[in-house]
Amino acid sequence: MTDTSFAEWLASPARGLSYLQLGGLGNPLLEHAQLALEAGASRALHIEAVPLPASLWAPLQQACAGFGGRFSTLTQDPADGHAMLRLVPYADIIHVAQLFHARDPYLVLERLSRHSRRFLAVTTVRMPLDEGGLAEGDAVPGFLPDDPRLEAVRRLMVARGAVLDQFQRPPDLLSPTGVAAWGGMWNWFMTEAAWRRLIGHFGWRITHAFPSWGELGITLLGER
């Protein structure tokens, strides 16, 4: 039977393998450490790049409490290469959730590709093509408000019921070079082809593409 989601796929190969997830805390559709452990994973580690409230960690920690030392958590920015090497173990399966929030998704995948032994899963949002603004392979930086393609992005998002703060109000921060920042912003709006190109750059052969959440969510699974 063909797996219809990343969760279904994970339930099969996880036995005896180690699992590491970056991001997705607080979203039950994206948190998979418990599922991996229930499927027999040797250990599971959930990492967040920035400090988050204990109340946000609590549901996942309670759900995995019965697995003892097989489950752990860590706050670690993947951009810090030295800390990653010191603190983050290698894992057989690495899952990166909500990669569109990363300012530098290339750097995140470069770091985590070094840590993955067998599989890399990336859950993100893929933008549909738009005759008036988005072409196959486009990667639009949300932090550069002068990019003319952002109007097509805004239009596509609104049509799907997603109204983002960064399209509704001035930025919280704006650097002298024109780089903008909003709390919880989407840093990248990329077509599926662009995500595939980025993942493939690190030697991953994409074998599965699973729908994740909403119309635009996708999980790309790579092996090497």
N, C-alpha and C positions, 0 to 999 in steps of 0.2 A: 504494500500500500504506500502511496506517495504521501510524504509529510506535507501538511498544509500550513504549518507555522514553525517558527524557530523553536518554540516550546516543545512541539511534538518531535522534532528532530533531536533536540537535546536529550530527551528521555531515553534515546537508544544508545548513543555512543558514550554517554557520561560515565557509565560504570567503570570504576577503577581509574578514571582520569581526573586531573585537577582542573578546576574552573576558576576563572578570574573575570570579574565584571567591573567596568569603569562607567559610572554614571547611571542615571535612571532611578535613583533612590526616591521612594515615595510614589512611584507609578507602578501599580500592581501588574500592568500589562508588560512592563519592562524588567522588573526584578525577577531574576531567575536563579539566584543562589539556592533557595530552598528547593526548587525543582531539581537542580543538578544533584544536590545532596540526597534527595529522595530517590533519585535514579541510581545512586551508588557512587557518586563522585568521591574520590579520596579526600578532597578538601575543596572549599570554596572561599574565595576572598572577594569582598565587595569594596571597591575604592571610589571615593569621591574626590574631585580635584580641589575643592574648596571646603572650608569648615561649614558644617550644617548643624542646625539645632538637634539636640539629643532627642527631642520629640519626633523628629523626622526619621531618625535611625531606629527608634524603639520598636515599631511593628516588625521590621525585618529581623532585628535581633531576637525578639520574642519568638518569631516563627522558626528561627534556626537554633534556638537555645538547646533543644534536645540533641543536637549533633555534637555538642561539646567542642573540643578543640579542632574539629574538622571545619568549623566556620570561624571566620575572622573578618574584621573591618579595618579600613585604613583611610586616612585623609592624606592624599599625596598628589601634588601637581605633576602630571606626566612630563611637563616641560623641563623639570629638574632632572636631567639625565643622571647625575651622580647619585642623587637620592633614590631614583628608580632602581639603579643597580644595587644599592645597599639594602633597600627595604622591601622591594617588590620581587617575589619569587617568580620563577618561570612557571608557566601553566600550559596544559595541553590544549585547553579551549579558552580563548579570550573573547569576551563580548564587550564591545564599545557601544554604549547607548547614547542617543541624542547628540551625535557628533556635530550636528549643525550649530550647536551652542559654542563650539570651540573656536577661538580666534585663529588658531593655526592647526587645522585638522591634519595637515601633512606631518607636523611634528608629533602629534599624538599617535598617529599610525606608525611613524618611524620608531618611536619608543616602544610601543606595545608589540610591534612586529618582532622586535628583538627578544621579547619575553615569551612568545607563543611557540610551542613545539609542533602543533598539528593543525589547529583551526583558528580562524579569525572571523568573528561575526561583527558586522557593523549595522546598527539600527539607526536610521536617520530619516530624513524627509527628502523625497525627490520631487523636483518641480516639473510640472508638465510643460510641454513645448507651447510656445505662444507665437503666432505668426507676426504679431506686432512688437515682440520684445525678446523672447527667449528661444534660442536655437539649440539643436542637439549638441551636448557637450559643454553648455554654458555653466560657469560657476560665478555667481554674482555675490560680491562682498556686501553684507548688510551694514557694515560699519563705515562705508563710504557713501554718504547720502547723496552725493552728486552723480552717482552712476545712473545713467538714464534708464537702464534696464529695471531698476527698482520699481518704476511705475507699473511695469508689466507684472512684476512679482506681487505688488500690492493688490492689483486687480485680480490676479489668480487666487490669492489667499482669501480676499473678501468674498469671491464667488463660492468659496468652500466654507464659509462661515468662520474663518480665522482672522480676527482683527487684532493685529499686534500693536503694542504701545509705540514701537519705533516708527510706525506709519501714522500715528495719531498726534504726537506731541514732539516738541524739540528734545534733543538729546540731553541726558543728565550731564554728560561730559563731552566736550568737543576740543580736540587738540589743535595746536596751531597748524598742523599738516592736514587737518580736515577729517581726522579719524573720530567717529562718533561712538558713544556708548550709552546704552540703556540697561537698566536692571533686567536680568533674564532675557536679554536680547538674542535673536537669531543672528549669528555672525555670518552664516553662509546659506545661500539659496542655490542649490546645485541640481542639475538634471541627473537622471539615473546614469546616463553615459559618463558624466563627469565623476560621479562617485565610483563607478566601475574603473575608470581610468586611474583614479587616485589609489584605490586598493590594489589594482594590478601592478602599479609602479613598484610596490614592495615585494613582488614575486608571488602574490596570491592568485590562485586560479579559482575564480568564482564558480561554484558548483550549484548553488541554490539561491533563489531570490524569493523571500517569503513576505507576504503582506504583514504589516505590524499593526499600527493603530491609525484609524482614520483613512481617508482616501489616499493620502500622500505618503504615509509611513511605509517603510520597506526595511527588511533585514537582508543584507547581502552576506552570504557565507563563503569564505574562501578556504582553500586547502593548499598545502604545498609539501 
